Amino acid sequence: MISLQEKKRSAHNRMAVNDSIASYAKRDFDGAVASYEDDAEVSDPTGKYVGKLEILSQLESWTTAFPDAKTEVTNQITDGDRVATAFTFRGTHTGPLAGTMGTIAPTGRRVEVQMELVNWFRGGKIHRARESFDLAGLMDQLGVARPTH
């Protein structure tokens, strides 16, 4: 049986993730990283970002590349200190997409990418996040060569 304290912690964690996603949608980047520990680590197919400043920079680079970006949460599961979120990212590539893979010039193409995000909490803050998406599929949608690693 799940305790009341566990239910409250799960609800808090879910709310923190949803607040972060909503803040990103409003282009409130400080709000988007408010739920993260100062030394949080985020990994996605483009690389690893450690600390709020690097995470913030990554969020801003996606918004620069896709200024009309929208995210739609399609599923979310909370289990104690973990929150798994599935969402769809949609946007038009009208700005440079800068990152660890280099900079991709604007293509003017519209993209739709299915993404999954798992957040791990410690002491009420996100301390680790793993985001997955089909990077090769994104490159195909943009009509650019796939990065070679």
Backbone as CSV, one residue per row, in Angstrom:
resi,resn,N_x,N_y,N_z,CA_x,CA_y,CA_z,C_x,C_y,C_z
1,MET,0.840,-1.180,0.000,0.000,0.000,0.000,0.889,1.249,0.000
2,ILE,0.499,2.219,-0.799,1.266,3.465,-0.903,0.820,4.404,0.210
3,SER,1.797,4.962,0.893,1.493,5.859,2.005,1.027,7.217,1.487
4,LEU,0.373,7.977,2.350,-0.074,9.324,2.012,1.128,10.208,1.676
5,GLN,2.215,10.036,2.424,3.428,10.821,2.161,3.972,10.515,0.757
6,GLU,3.967,9.243,0.368,4.432,8.846,-0.957,3.540,9.447,-2.043
7,LYS,2.224,9.448,-1.833,1.292,10.036,-2.794,1.550,11.527,-2.944
8,LYS,1.795,12.207,-1.827,2.069,13.644,-1.874,3.373,13.927,-2.612
9,ARG,4.394,13.116,-2.360,5.677,13.303,-3.030,5.520,13.084,-4.535
10,SER,4.808,12.041,-4.923,4.571,11.776,-6.348,3.807,12.926,-6.998
11,ALA,2.794,13.433,-6.311,2.010,14.551,-6.852,2.884,15.798,-6.994
12,HIS,3.732,16.071,-6.012,4.649,17.213,-6.087,5.590,17.071,-7.278
13,ASN,6.139,15.888,-7.461,7.084,15.667,-8.556,6.408,15.825,-9.917
14,ARG,5.231,15.279,-10.048,4.472,15.427,-11.303,4.209,16.905,-11.573
15,MET,3.798,17.633,-10.561,3.507,19.062,-10.713,4.771,19.831,-11.109
16,ALA,5.908,19.470,-10.530,7.166,20.151,-10.868,7.521,19.951,-12.336
17,VAL,7.348,18.739,-12.845,7.628,18.463,-14.261,6.647,19.239,-15.136
18,ASN,5.379,19.207,-14.802,4.374,19.920,-15.595,4.604,21.424,-15.573
19,ASP,5.017,21.964,-14.420,5.336,23.392,-14.329,6.531,23.742,-15.219
20,SER,7.534,22.869,-15.247,8.702,23.098,-16.086,8.312,23.112,-17.562
21,ILE,7.493,22.152,-17.976,7.038,22.078,-19.369,6.202,23.310,-19.722
22,ALA,5.306,23.709,-18.821,4.459,24.884,-19.066,5.299,26.161,-19.140
23,SER,6.307,26.267,-18.289,7.179,27.438,-18.322,7.942,27.513,-19.634
24,TYR,8.442,26.365,-20.116,9.136,26.336,-21.404,8.192,26.802,-22.512
25,ALA,6.952,26.339,-22.473,5.967,26.712,-23.497,5.728,28.216,-23.507
26,LYS,5.835,28.869,-22.348,5.646,30.316,-22.245,6.948,31.087,-22.456
27,ARG,8.022,30.348,-22.756,9.364,30.922,-22.947,9.891,31.555,-21.665
28,ASP,9.433,31.037,-20.534,9.933,31.428,-19.213,11.008,30.410,-18.840
29,PHE,12.233,30.646,-19.317,13.296,29.669,-19.145,13.736,29.529,-17.697
30,ASP,13.731,30.633,-16.950,14.071,30.525,-15.523,13.058,29.626,-14.814
31,GLY,11.792,29.770,-15.162,10.760,28.905,-14.595,10.932,27.459,-15.034
32,ALA,11.395,27.271,-16.272,11.579,25.917,-16.802,12.663,25.155,-16.053
33,VAL,13.672,25.863,-15.534,14.753,25.183,-14.805,14.627,25.349,-13.292
34,ALA,13.578,26.008,-12.825,13.411,26.244,-11.381,13.321,24.955,-10.579
35,SER,12.781,23.900,-11.169,12.611,22.627,-10.462,13.874,21.780,-10.456
36,TYR,14.941,22.263,-11.103,16.188,21.500,-11.201,17.151,21.887,-10.090
37,GLU,17.906,20.897,-9.602,19.014,21.199,-8.694,20.044,22.018,-9.460
38,ASP,20.854,22.787,-8.740,21.867,23.616,-9.400,22.834,22.793,-10.236
39,ASP,23.127,21.563,-9.787,24.083,20.712,-10.505,23.391,19.549,-11.226
40,ALA,22.127,19.742,-11.587,21.369,18.697,-12.273,22.050,18.316,-13.581
41,GLU,21.747,17.106,-14.018,22.308,16.572,-15.266,21.172,16.151,-16.176
42,VAL,21.215,16.654,-17.418,20.237,16.284,-18.436,20.988,15.671,-19.604
43,SER,20.531,14.523,-20.057,21.117,13.874,-21.230,20.033,13.683,-22.276
44,ASP,20.410,13.916,-23.523,19.523,13.630,-24.643,20.392,13.160,-25.807
45,PRO,19.807,12.811,-26.934,20.626,12.294,-28.038,21.710,13.253,-28.540
46,THR,21.613,14.532,-28.195,22.622,15.499,-28.650,23.767,15.670,-27.666
47,GLY,23.621,15.162,-26.439,24.703,15.296,-25.473,24.245,15.323,-24.034
48,LYS,25.180,15.700,-23.168,24.926,15.787,-21.729,25.111,17.241,-21.307
49,TYR,24.198,17.709,-20.475,24.204,19.096,-20.009,24.161,19.072,-18.491
50,VAL,25.159,19.676,-17.864,25.278,19.629,-16.410,25.164,21.043,-15.855
51,GLY,24.267,21.217,-14.906,24.057,22.513,-14.267,22.968,23.307,-14.979
52,LYS,22.338,24.178,-14.214,21.226,24.955,-14.750,21.621,25.799,-15.957
53,LEU,22.828,26.353,-15.960,23.235,27.203,-17.081,23.314,26.429,-18.389
54,GLU,23.888,25.226,-18.354,23.962,24.419,-19.580,22.578,23.948,-20.008
55,ILE,21.750,23.574,-19.045,20.384,23.137,-19.359,19.612,24.301,-19.974
56,LEU,19.738,25.467,-19.385,19.085,26.668,-19.895,19.540,26.980,-21.316
57,SER,20.826,26.869,-21.566,21.375,27.125,-22.898,20.781,26.163,-23.927
58,GLN,20.634,24.911,-23.559,20.057,23.915,-24.463,18.597,24.243,-24.768
59,LEU,17.828,24.618,-23.749,16.430,24.991,-23.965,16.332,26.187,-24.905
60,GLU,17.184,27.175,-24.674,17.164,28.382,-25.508,17.557,28.076,-26.948
61,SER,18.487,27.128,-27.160,18.896,26.812,-28.532,17.747,26.183,-29.314
62,TRP,16.946,25.352,-28.656,15.790,24.757,-29.327,14.741,25.817,-29.649
63,THR,14.548,26.768,-28.760,13.573,27.827,-28.999,14.038,28.769,-30.098
64,THR,15.343,29.027,-30.175,15.882,29.841,-31.265,15.636,29.148,-32.602
65,ALA,15.858,27.841,-32.645,15.694,27.080,-33.881,14.229,26.912,-34.264
66,PHE,13.375,26.746,-33.259,11.947,26.485,-33.495,11.112,27.472,-32.668
67,PRO,11.083,28.749,-33.053,10.408,29.755,-32.221,8.907,29.526,-32.047
68,ASP,8.290,28.776,-32.951,6.858,28.498,-32.832,6.593,27.139,-32.176
69,ALA,7.612,26.560,-31.562,7.511,25.206,-30.999,6.374,25.087,-29.991
70,LYS,5.722,23.943,-30.068,4.670,23.571,-29.111,4.953,22.157,-28.650
71,THR,4.641,21.890,-27.395,4.753,20.532,-26.881,3.393,20.104,-26.364
72,GLU,3.075,18.853,-26.614,1.814,18.281,-26.155,2.123,17.015,-25.369
73,VAL,1.843,17.040,-24.077,2.043,15.861,-23.244,0.985,14.841,-23.627
74,THR,1.445,13.621,-23.938,0.532,12.569,-24.361,0.364,11.468,-23.317
75,ASN,1.311,11.386,-22.378,1.213,10.393,-21.317,2.186,10.773,-20.214
76,GLN,1.843,10.414,-19.004,2.738,10.689,-17.881,2.485,9.666,-16.780
77,ILE,3.575,9.130,-16.258,3.504,8.142,-15.184,4.431,8.602,-14.074
78,THR,3.928,8.594,-12.869,4.725,8.982,-11.709,4.887,7.774,-10.803
79,ASP,6.111,7.549,-10.366,6.409,6.462,-9.444,7.418,6.980,-8.424
80,GLY,6.910,7.493,-7.320,7.791,8.015,-6.272,8.652,9.153,-6.774
81,ASP,9.954,8.925,-6.822,10.904,9.966,-7.214,11.202,9.970,-8.710
82,ARG,10.377,9.298,-9.493,10.553,9.277,-10.953,9.258,9.715,-11.628
83,VAL,9.430,10.542,-12.661,8.293,10.945,-13.483,8.680,10.702,-14.932
84,ALA,7.899,9.887,-15.617,8.117,9.611,-17.037,7.028,10.322,-17.832
85,THR,7.470,11.095,-18.817,6.540,11.894,-19.610,6.788,11.632,-21.090
86,ALA,5.733,11.341,-21.813,5.800,11.235,-23.269,5.135,12.482,-23.830
87,PHE,5.759,13.071,-24.846,5.171,14.259,-25.445,5.559,14.371,-26.910
88,THR,4.800,15.204,-27.613,5.066,15.474,-29.019,5.573,16.906,-29.126
89,PHE,6.687,17.062,-29.822,7.282,18.375,-30.090,6.992,18.715,-31.542
90,ARG,6.430,19.904,-31.766,6.149,20.363,-33.123,6.684,21.781,-33.288
91,GLY,7.252,22.062,-34.450,7.730,23.408,-34.706,8.273,23.556,-36.107
92,THR,8.550,24.805,-36.471,9.106,25.129,-37.776,10.533,25.617,-37.586
93,HIS,11.447,25.032,-38.312,12.880,25.315,-38.170,13.232,26.609,-38.912
94,THR,13.075,27.746,-38.225,13.330,29.053,-38.839,14.552,29.764,-38.277
95,GLY,15.227,29.138,-37.321,16.440,29.714,-36.751,17.531,28.672,-36.683
96,PRO,18.767,29.090,-36.430,19.860,28.120,-36.341,19.680,27.197,-35.134
97,LEU,19.928,25.913,-35.346,19.885,24.930,-34.266,21.325,24.636,-33.872
98,ALA,21.749,25.228,-32.760,23.125,25.075,-32.288,23.168,24.057,-31.166
99,GLY,24.203,23.236,-31.190,24.370,22.249,-30.131,25.684,21.529,-30.283
100,THR,25.825,20.465,-29.536,27.072,19.708,-29.552,27.333,19.065,-30.904
101,MET,26.300,18.956,-31.732,26.463,18.353,-33.054,26.799,19.393,-34.116
102,GLY,27.024,20.632,-33.698,27.296,21.722,-34.633,26.060,22.579,-34.773
103,THR,26.058,23.439,-35.773,24.917,24.327,-36.007,24.269,23.975,-37.340
104,ILE,22.961,23.813,-37.296,22.198,23.501,-38.496,21.459,24.769,-38.901
105,ALA,21.746,25.257,-40.102,21.100,26.464,-40.611,19.598,26.229,-40.768
106,PRO,18.812,27.297,-40.657,17.358,27.147,-40.801,16.979,26.516,-42.137
107,THR,16.025,25.607,-42.086,15.554,24.928,-43.294,14.139,25.356,-43.675
108,GLY,13.427,25.978,-42.739,12.042,26.356,-42.985,11.082,25.184,-42.925
109,ARG,11.592,24.027,-42.563,10.747,22.825,-42.526,10.046,22.668,-41.184
110,ARG,8.862,22.118,-41.258,8.080,21.808,-40.068,8.451,20.405,-39.598
111,VAL,8.577,20.231,-38.289,8.928,18.926,-37.735,7.899,18.505,-36.692
112,GLU,7.826,17.203,-36.493,7.033,16.609,-35.422,7.842,15.443,-34.875
113,VAL,8.169,15.516,-33.598,9.049,14.525,-32.986,8.400,13.995,-31.707
114,GLN,8.333,12.670,-31.598,7.857,12.035,-30.366,9.039,11.971,-29.400
115,MET,8.831,12.414,-28.177,9.902,12.445,-27.185,9.443,11.791,-25.890
116,GLU,10.424,11.253,-25.179,10.170,10.699,-23.858,11.170,11.332,-22.900
117,LEU,10.692,11.655,-21.727,11.519,12.307,-20.710,11.308,11.596,-19.381
118,VAL,12.394,11.177,-18.771,12.320,10.596,-17.427,13.104,11.508,-16.500
119,ASN,12.443,11.972,-15.447,13.071,12.831,-14.441,13.198,12.061,-13.134
120,TRP,14.371,12.165,-12.496,14.601,11.601,-11.175,14.730,12.751,-10.193
121,PHE,14.017,12.645,-9.089,13.998,13.693,-8.078,14.831,13.298,-6.869
122,ARG,15.376,14.312,-6.221,16.076,14.141,-4.945,15.762,15.387,-4.128
123,GLY,15.181,15.179,-2.965,14.859,16.312,-2.096,13.901,17.307,-2.734
124,GLY,12.993,16.822,-3.568,11.995,17.689,-4.173,12.440,18.407,-5.433
125,LYS,13.668,18.179,-5.887,14.200,18.824,-7.093,14.643,17.767,-8.097
126,ILE,14.604,18.117,-9.368,15.092,17.218,-10.407,16.613,17.203,-10.339
127,HIS,17.188,16.027,-10.177,18.650,15.951,-10.154,19.203,15.245,-11.387
128,ARG,18.321,14.546,-12.116,18.770,13.886,-13.334,17.577,13.740,-14.266
129,ALA,17.836,13.937,-15.561,16.785,13.769,-16.564,17.389,13.121,-17.793
130,ARG,16.632,12.231,-18.379,17.040,11.572,-19.620,15.920,11.768,-20.628
131,GLU,16.262,12.373,-21.748,15.278,12.600,-22.800,15.687,11.782,-24.012
132,SER,14.725,11.123,-24.620,15.033,10.347,-25.813,14.107,10.775,-26.942
133,PHE,14.687,10.789,-28.124,13.938,11.048,-29.343,14.778,10.553,-30.512
134,ASP,14.148,10.432,-31.663,14.795,9.912,-32.855,15.564,11.046,-33.545
135,LEU,16.835,11.199,-33.201,17.654,12.262,-33.772,17.806,12.084,-35.278
136,ALA,18.011,10.849,-35.734,18.137,10.600,-37.174,16.842,10.978,-37.894
137,GLY,15.716,10.665,-37.279,14.430,11.038,-37.862,14.245,12.544,-37.932
138,LEU,14.724,13.252,-36.892,14.668,14.714,-36.906,15.519,15.262,-38.053
139,MET,16.716,14.722,-38.209,17.599,15.165,-39.299,16.934,14.917,-40.659
140,ASP,16.257,13.773,-40.794,15.545,13.473,-42.037,14.436,14.502,-42.292
141,GLN,13.687,14.838,-41.238,12.617,15.825,-41.390,13.171,17.186,-41.790
142,LEU,14.371,17.506,-41.300,14.992,18.789,-41.632,15.656,18.747,-43.008
143,GLY,15.845,17.545,-43.542,16.472,17.404,-44.844,17.968,17.644,-44.820
144,VAL,18.595,17.356,-43.681,20.043,17.546,-43.561,20.726,16.207,-43.310
145,ALA,22.013,16.176,-43.570,22.787,14.956,-43.342,22.771,14.608,-41.868
146,ARG,22.706,13.343,-41.598,22.738,12.869,-40.219,24.124,13.066,-39.626
147,PRO,24.189,13.462,-38.347,25.504,13.617,-37.728,26.210,12.272,-37.606
148,THR,27.509,12.311,-37.746,28.309,11.080,-37.561,29.087,11.222,-36.288
149,HIS,28.937,10.257,-35.420,29.645,10.275,-34.120,30.567,9.099,-34.054
